[in-house]
Amino acid sequence: MDYPEKTCSVERLITVPADVKKVLEGKKTATRRNGVYAYPGEIMELEGKEFKVDSLYQQSLGEVTEEHARQEGFENLDAYKQSILDMHEGMKWIPTMKVWVHEFSPVKN
């Protein structure tokens, strides 16, 4: 698959301390960004542990499900939405807005 140029680097994919903790605990296995931060196969390192980006695809906010919210480390879709809106002041949850989904898993050593 042809992906667009990255808008940021894999090091910036997960930076919020609460999210880093969720990834390390295995509670967060995906993150949605407005741009491409990593391609499949790239390695993200968090506190000395490695995680491989397994897939990258576009999704509209209206397609985000309860299961997707759990992948993001939240109990439900409402909690995920509220977190996003709290993080990005003035942002509206627009169902047609497209985001890039980065799914990842721990690298087995």
N, C-alpha and C positions, 0 to 999 in steps of 0.2 A: 504494500500500500504506500502511496505517496503522501507524506505528511508535509505540512507547511514548515517554514523555518521556525526554529525555537524563538520564543519571545523572552525567555529567561533560562536559567540553568537548573540542572537537577538539584544543585545545592540549595536552591530557593523553594523547592517543591513543598516541603513541610518545615515551617519555621516557628509556628505558634507553639509555645511550650506545652500547652494542654494537648495539642494534636500530636506532638512528638511522643508524649507519654502514652497516648492511645495506640499509636503505631507500635511502640515497644511492648505494650501489653497485648498486642494482637487484636485490639478492638477496632482498629481503623486499617482498612485494606485498599482504600481508594481515596482520591482527592480530586475535586473539580476546580479547574482554573479557567480564567478567561483567555488563556493562551497556552501554547505548548511549552512545557518546562523540561520534558524528558521524552525520549523515544523508547519503544520496547527494547529491552536488553540492557538499558543503562542501569547503573548501580547508584543507589542513594545510600549515604551513610548517616546514621543517627546514633550518636553516643557510642561509636565504635562497632555498631551492628550494621550489617549490610542488608539492603532490600533491593530486589530486582523489579524494574518496571516490566510488568507482564503484558499489558495492553494499553492502547491509547485510542480513544474514539471520541467523536463529537456527540453531544446530547443536548436537547433543549431542556430548560428548567421544568417545563410542563411534563416531561417524560420521567422526571425523577420520582421514584417510588419509595415506599416504606423500606423495602429491602436495600435500595441504594443509600438511604439515610443511615441504615445500620452499618453498611460498608464504610460510611464516613465516620462511624463511631458514635452515632446518636441513637437514642431509644426509638424515635419516630420522626416522620417527615416534618411535623410542626416544629420540633426542637431543632432540627437541622436548618430549616428555613429561618427561624428566629436567630440562630447563631450567625448565619450569613448576613442577615440584615443588620444585626448589631455590629458586626465587624466592618461593614462597608456603609458608613453614614450616608444617608440620602439615597441609597440603592433601593430599587423596587424589585420585587420578585415578578419578573415578566416571563410568562410561560414559553414565549417564542424565543427568548434569549438563548443563544447557543454557548455551551461551555465545553472544555476539553476534559474528558475523564481519564485520569491516570490510575490504573489498577496495579498494585504491587504485592509482593510476597517476600518473606524472609529468605535470605540466601542460606542454604544448608551448608555448613562447613564440615 
